[in-house]
Amino acid sequence: MGEERARILAAIERQRAELAELERRLLLTEPEPAPLNWPPTGFYLTYYVVAGTLLGILGSLTSFAFHVVGSLLVDQDPLYVLRVYGTVFLGAQALHTTDLNFFMLVAVVHFSVGAVAGAVFHVLVNRFPPKNVPTVVALGGAYGLAMWIVNFYFVLVWLQPRLVGTAWVLQLMPTWVAALTHLIYGLTLGVLQPLGRFVPYRPVRA
């Protein structure tokens, strides 16, 4: 019985050795996995578009909050800014409507424009990065003011009369308020730039 057991155990060990050799040979026949290509080479455009979109939304929220707080301080309808921008769709009727769907539509359009503009600014300012943070913040403020000039005096002055007959936004929105809120939007983009920088994760190697 002892000799038989020893022969069986020896056979098992030989089988294990043969199986290990087969597994080793199988691994040699498998192609090597493709490299992960991380971090990505060159300018990571997709990341900066997504990050800039988020920063643009935050800038729009900051600008909108300024409108709301300012309206409350002067005892004005806090949704007045949405009503004014809503005249693009409804004309003078937007100043008196209580339809919540209307306010949601205007808010979505407002934040969407801010998101797109934020993505454009974030891509440009990281593709051609300035030398210091104050310059980035100043560029953000200039970008916000440029948005105000283009949107009000090139787009809305032409588009809104063709949609509803009158450029209500230019008539109802004080110039200094429009300029200041766009400036706040741009400065917010500039201040938040460091949060949107791409810093690749590099695993620690033994």
C-alpha positions in Angstrom: 0.0 0.0 0.0 2.8 2.4 0.8 4.5 1.9 -2.5 1.3 2.3 -4.5 0.5 5.5 -2.7 4.0 6.8 -3.5 3.5 6.0 -7.2 0.2 7.8 -7.3 1.6 10.9 -5.6 4.5 10.9 -8.0 2.1 10.6 -11.0 0.1 13.6 -9.6 3.2 15.7 -9.3 4.2 14.8 -12.9 0.7 15.8 -14.1 0.9 19.1 -12.2 4.3 19.8 -13.7 3.0 19.0 -17.2 -0.1 21.2 -16.6 2.1 24.1 -15.4 4.3 23.7 -18.5 1.2 23.8 -20.8 -0.1 26.9 -19.1 3.3 28.6 -19.5 3.3 27.8 -23.2 -0.3 29.0 -23.6 0.7 32.4 -22.1 3.5 32.6 -24.7 1.0 32.3 -27.5 -1.3 35.1 -26.3 -0.6 38.6 -27.8 0.6 41.2 -25.4 -2.1 43.6 -24.2 -2.0 47.0 -25.9 -0.6 49.8 -23.8 -3.1 52.0 -21.9 -1.7 55.1 -23.5 -2.1 57.1 -20.3 -1.7 59.9 -19.7 -2.8 61.0 -23.2 -0.3 62.7 -25.3 -0.8 66.2 -26.6 -3.6 68.5 -25.7 -6.5 66.7 -23.9 -9.3 68.5 -25.8 -12.2 66.3 -24.6 -11.3 66.9 -20.9 -11.1 70.6 -21.3 -14.4 70.8 -23.2 -16.2 68.9 -20.4 -14.4 70.8 -17.6 -15.1 74.1 -19.3 -18.8 73.2 -19.7 -19.0 72.7 -15.9 -17.2 75.9 -15.2 -19.4 77.8 -17.6 -22.5 76.5 -15.7 -21.0 77.6 -12.4 -20.3 81.0 -13.9 -23.9 81.3 -15.1 -25.1 80.3 -11.6 -22.9 83.0 -10.1 -24.2 85.6 -12.5 -27.8 84.6 -12.0 -27.3 84.7 -8.2 -26.1 88.3 -8.5 -29.2 89.2 -10.4 -31.5 87.5 -7.8 -29.7 89.2 -4.8 -29.6 92.5 -6.5 -33.3 92.3 -7.3 -34.1 91.4 -3.7 -32.1 94.4 -2.4 -34.1 96.8 -4.5 -37.4 95.1 -3.8 -37.8 93.8 -7.3 -39.1 90.5 -8.7 -36.1 88.1 -8.2 -37.1 86.3 -11.5 -37.0 89.6 -13.4 -33.9 88.7 -15.2 -35.5 85.5 -16.5 -38.5 87.5 -17.6 -36.3 89.9 -19.5 -34.4 87.2 -21.3 -37.7 85.4 -21.9 -38.9 88.3 -24.0 -36.8 86.7 -26.7 -39.4 84.0 -26.9 -42.6 85.6 -25.8 -42.1 89.3 -26.2 -43.8 91.6 -23.7 -46.0 88.7 -22.5 -42.9 87.3 -20.7 -43.0 90.2 -18.3 -46.3 89.0 -16.8 -46.5 85.2 -17.2 -46.5 82.9 -14.2 -45.9 79.7 -16.2 -43.2 77.7 -14.5 -42.4 75.8 -17.7 -41.5 79.2 -19.3 -39.1 80.0 -16.5 -37.5 76.6 -16.8 -37.0 77.0 -20.5 -35.3 80.4 -20.1 -33.1 79.1 -17.3 -32.0 76.1 -19.4 -31.2 78.4 -22.3 -29.3 80.8 -20.1 -27.2 78.0 -18.5 -26.6 76.3 -21.8 -25.2 79.5 -23.4 -23.0 79.9 -20.3 -21.8 76.2 -20.6 -20.9 76.5 -24.2 -19.1 79.8 -23.7 -17.3 78.4 -20.7 -16.1 75.4 -22.7 -14.7 77.7 -25.4 -12.9 79.9 -22.9 -11.5 76.9 -21.0 -10.1 75.3 -24.1 -8.5 78.5 -25.3 -7.0 79.6 -22.0 -5.4 76.1 -21.5 -4.4 75.6 -25.1 -2.5 78.9 -24.9 -1.9 79.3 -21.2 -1.1 82.7 -19.7 1.9 83.0 -17.4 0.1 83.7 -14.2 -3.3 83.5 -12.4 -4.1 87.3 -12.4 -3.7 87.3 -16.2 -6.2 84.4 -16.4 -8.7 86.2 -14.2 -8.3 89.4 -16.2 -8.8 87.5 -19.5 -11.9 85.9 -17.9 -13.3 89.4 -17.2 -12.5 90.6 -20.7 -14.1 87.5 -22.1 -17.3 88.1 -20.1 -17.5 91.7 -21.4 -16.9 90.6 -24.9 -19.8 88.2 -24.6 -22.0 91.0 -23.4 -21.1 93.2 -26.4 -21.5 90.4 -28.9 -24.8 89.0 -27.4 -26.5 92.3 -26.9 -25.2 94.6 -29.7 -24.7 92.1 -32.5 -27.0 89.2 -31.9 -30.1 90.4 -29.9 -30.3 93.8 -31.5 -30.7 92.0 -34.8 -32.4 88.8 -33.8 -35.1 89.8 -31.3 -36.9 92.4 -33.5 -37.2 89.7 -36.1 -38.7 87.3 -33.6 -41.0 89.4 -31.5 -40.9 92.9 -33.1 -38.8 94.8 -30.5 -35.4 94.4 -28.9 -36.9 94.1 -25.4 -33.8 92.8 -23.7 -31.8 96.0 -24.7 -34.6 98.2 -23.6 -35.4 96.5 -20.2 -31.9 95.5 -19.0 -29.9 98.5 -17.7 -26.5 98.7 -19.5 -24.5 98.7 -16.3 -26.4 95.6 -15.0 -25.8 93.7 -18.1 -22.2 94.6 -18.3 -21.6 93.8 -14.6 -23.3 90.4 -14.6 -21.3 89.4 -17.7 -18.2 90.6 -16.0 -19.0 88.5 -12.9 -19.5 85.5 -15.2 -16.1 86.0 -16.8 -14.3 86.6 -13.6 -15.8 83.4 -12.2 -14.4 81.5 -15.1 -11.0 83.0 -14.5 -11.0 82.3 -10.8 -12.1 78.7 -11.2 -9.6 77.9 -13.9 -7.2 76.0 -11.6 -10.0 73.6 -10.7 -10.4 72.6 -14.3 -6.7 71.8 -15.1 -5.9 68.3 -16.2 -3.6 66.6 -13.8 -3.1 62.9 -14.8 -3.1 60.1 -12.3 0.2 58.4 -12.2 0.2 55.0 -10.4 3.1 54.3 -8.0 5.3 51.6 -9.5 7.3 49.2 -7.4 
